[in-house]
Amino acid sequence: MLPIRKERYRLISDTEGWLSIEIDDVNIFFCDGVLLIEFAKVLANWINNLGETQEDFVYNSMDFEDAPLITIRKNRGYFLESAITGIENKYEISLNEFIDSAKVFLIKIKNELIQSGIDLSRYDSFESINF
């Protein structure tokens, strides 16, 4: 769903859809109603600051009471955790593959917004990613 109203914050608060994360064709996270631009903003900021800090990736949504919605946490390896799937369900992931997939996601969502006629300069959005 894309924003109908024109306030600057609407792209972040009104663009929602489903988000799926898979490892080797196995779905380890699925959630509908995710604020995709809010997620993209947090994700792009995290990627852009990876060289400066090695903080865990944590995404909490203004639309979900359960927190965190998604966390990538370092503990001898990198693990995806989510309040949606149950924090006890931890999935080991490759950080490099997650970052590469995240970059593809960010490029695709930006292109889809532009192709849908969204003028990104009129809305709060997410930073370009540093390659």
Buried (B, 14 or more C-beta within 10 A) or exposed (E): EBBEEEEEEBBBBBBBBEBEBEBEEEEBBBBEEBBBBBBBBBBBEBBBEEEEEEEBBBBBBEEBEEEBBBBBBEEEEBBBBBBBBEEEEBBEBEBEEBBEBBBEBBEEBBEEBEEEEBEEEEBBBBEEBEE
